[in-house]
Amino acid sequence: MGLARDSPCFLPSDFGPIEWDIEDDPQVSGDSGDPLDPQTGTSVTLTVTAPAADTGRAFKLNYRIRAKVTIEGATHYGDWEPIIQDDKDQLRQIYIDTGYSPVPSRSSAALVTAGTYQNPGNLSFEELSCNAGSYCGGHAYQLNNTVATVFQSVRNQHGGPIIVNSAYRCPRWNIHEGGETNSKHTQGNAFDFDNGEAPQNWAVAQSAMNAEVSTSKILLYPQSGSYHDLQWFIDNGYNGTNLPPGWTTYRFGHVTTSTD
Ligand SMILES: [Zn+2]
């Protein structure tokens, strides 16, 4: 580049090395840690030293940087310049913070925005959505691996609306909701539905089976407590009106949309 850093027209030849200060940006909320500094030279590397955040954090890691140089005994400072994590890395950081894996790669085609997401017909970006409120810090990106296409084939089998009450969940929201660690929801490979009472939710489960989702990946939940998979209900002779002892309803259901 043609910057005149070394030019005698602008600087005397005896100026000291360029030093760089990097710190947590005090003008942006959230503690992003204190990077190692100062560094010296014409280029600088920011090594992120984010504080531990076991449940993720609701802000983008943010720092600020400035250069300084000493000329004839006087130190001159450049302006502070912001360094802030982008939307994609903000989401990826939640996986790193929480130890969820795999961490989606920056080039993953499953990382979609409202602009790039392709609604297969009946699952909008908002319906796919993780909690978009302040708890997570909002998500410009979400993960859609298999959830949208499989949802749509179930919906087509069903021939009517399926109420999705949870599809994609970031790890932070999944932990908040008490989901299983590395839940399929956090990879964009699951959705939960609730069409009402037992007969309605049984019918959705049947539609998922008819859409060739494995009966081991279709779950139904009682009024409280733990689920069984659809194969268990079938094997034991239960259905939409004949429920297991102690079960008063199928409160909601879950479909894992990946085959792994
Ligand atoms: Zn979230």
Boltz pocket constraint, residues with backbone or C-beta under 6 A from the ligand:
constraints:
  - pocket:
      binder: B
      contacts: [[A, 130], [A, 131], [A, 132], [A, 136], [A, 139], [A, 169], [A, 170], [A, 171], [A, 172], [A, 173]]
      max_distance: 6.0
